[in-house]
Amino acid sequence: MNNVLENKTILLFDGYCNLCQSSVQFVLKHEKKQVLVFTSLQSPIGKKILNQYSINPNEIDSLVLIKNNKAYIKSSAALRLGYYLKGIYFLGVILIIIPPMIRNFVYDYIAKNRYKWFGKSESCMIPDEKIANRFL
């Protein structure tokens, strides 16, 4: 992939999902340091990243975290976000000790129902000028 993306920690999210967009806003508000960059799964660069890591977009459609050139999906991606958050939110990382089969069962249930529960946007989130440099 492009050298610009090397050594970046990237969060890919469903740009049409209100829950995913709210999660990105939450991360931006509670980050310890501004190290994460974001892109939607539906964007050209998001599709390129999924392809580079051999991730089928039909199987993973909500969150993907790329850290140290490794892709984390589902609950592993969501929980690892805790490493970047300040305050009590950091403690979410502790849940990583729960076996992935159990974590992903809960994650998949929420992901499957996210549009029904939280709604779907007609377009991807457009960042304002203060945070635009954080989006690919």
Buried (B, 14 or more C-beta within 10 A) or exposed (E): BEEEBEEBBBBBBBBBBBBBBEBBEEBBEBBEEEEBBBBBBBBEBBBBBBEBBEBEBEEBBBBBBBBEEEBBBBBBBBBBBBBBBEEEBBEBBEBBEEEEEEBBEEBEEBBEEBBEEBEEBEEBBEBEEEEEEBBB
